Amino acid sequence: MCFFMRKQLLKVCICSLFLLVILYECTMKSVGVVSADSPSGQAYFASQQFSSVQGHNNWYYQEWNGNSYVNMVWDNLNQFWQGSQPWLVVASNWQHPSPNTSSVRKWVAPQTG
């Protein structure tokens, strides 16, 4: 399994955007392209597979409450996951922590290896 994250600096808002891709049996090409070599070609894309359902495509949207990770609540109006604090959010291609709590995008591997 390969975990691949690419950071992009957005000049417009002076923030960072991370592209998260998880592949099974992957190879890194010299030009920075990641490809799956396994017969199943399983790949998991955090932004593309973003969902309003916890656990869909093995993605969970959570926050740390001081003792454990707990699921956030889906905000249908804004189309993002809302935590217990006003700015504690996980959206399709961005997320924001609160001053005291982390926003978490968790992925659970469907198989060992």
C-alpha positions in Angstrom: 0.0 0.0 0.0 1.2 3.5 -0.8 0.2 6.8 0.8 0.7 9.8 -1.4 0.1 13.4 -0.5 0.9 16.4 -2.6 0.9 19.9 -1.2 -0.1 22.9 -3.3 0.2 26.5 -2.2 -2.8 28.6 -3.2 -1.7 32.2 -3.7 -5.2 33.5 -3.5 -5.9 32.6 0.1 -2.4 32.0 1.5 -3.3 28.5 2.6 -2.3 25.0 1.6 -4.3 22.4 -0.3 -3.4 18.7 0.1 -4.3 16.1 -2.4 -4.6 12.7 -0.7 -4.4 9.5 -2.7 -4.1 6.0 -1.3 -3.1 3.2 -3.7 -2.4 -0.5 -3.2 0.9 -1.8 -4.7 1.8 1.5 -6.2 4.9 2.9 -7.9 6.2 6.4 -8.1 7.2 7.4 -11.6 10.1 9.8 -12.0 7.7 12.6 -13.2 5.7 12.3 -9.9 2.8 10.3 -11.3 1.4 7.5 -9.1 -0.2 4.5 -10.7 -1.7 1.3 -9.3 0.0 -1.9 -10.4 -2.4 -4.3 -8.7 -4.9 -6.2 -10.8 -7.8 -4.6 -8.9 -6.3 -1.1 -9.4 -7.8 0.0 -6.1 -7.3 3.7 -5.4 -8.9 6.0 -2.9 -9.1 9.7 -3.4 -10.1 11.9 -0.5 -11.6 14.7 -2.5 -13.2 12.7 -5.3 -14.8 10.2 -2.9 -16.0 12.8 -0.4 -19.5 11.8 0.8 -22.3 12.8 3.1 -22.2 9.2 4.5 -19.8 8.2 7.2 -17.7 5.2 6.0 -18.6 5.5 2.3 -15.5 4.4 0.3 -13.8 3.8 3.7 -13.7 7.6 4.6 -14.7 9.0 8.0 -15.0 12.6 9.0 -14.2 13.2 12.7 -12.9 15.4 15.4 -10.8 14.8 18.5 -12.9 15.4 21.7 -10.0 15.1 24.1 -10.5 11.4 24.8 -11.3 9.8 21.4 -12.2 10.5 17.8 -15.9 11.1 17.3 -17.9 11.5 14.0 -18.8 14.9 12.8 -22.4 15.8 11.7 -23.3 16.3 8.1 -24.4 19.9 7.2 -26.7 19.5 4.2 -27.1 23.2 3.6 -23.3 23.9 3.4 -22.4 20.4 2.0 -19.7 19.7 4.6 -19.1 17.9 7.9 -19.5 20.1 10.9 -17.7 19.5 14.2 -18.7 20.8 17.7 -17.0 24.2 17.1 -18.1 26.8 14.5 -15.0 26.5 12.2 -14.4 22.8 12.8 -15.2 21.6 9.3 -14.2 18.9 6.8 -15.3 19.7 3.2 -14.6 17.9 -0.1 -11.3 19.6 -0.9 -10.5 21.6 2.3 -10.9 21.3 6.1 -10.4 23.6 9.0 -9.5 22.9 12.7 -10.7 24.9 15.6 -8.3 26.5 18.1 -8.5 23.5 20.4 -9.6 20.6 18.3 -8.4 18.9 15.1 -10.6 18.1 12.1 -9.8 14.6 10.9 -10.3 12.8 7.6 -9.8 9.1 8.4 -9.5 6.3 5.9 -9.7 2.7 7.0 -7.9 0.1 4.8 -10.3 -2.5 3.4 -7.7 -5.3 3.5 -4.3 -6.0 5.0 -1.1 -5.7 3.0 
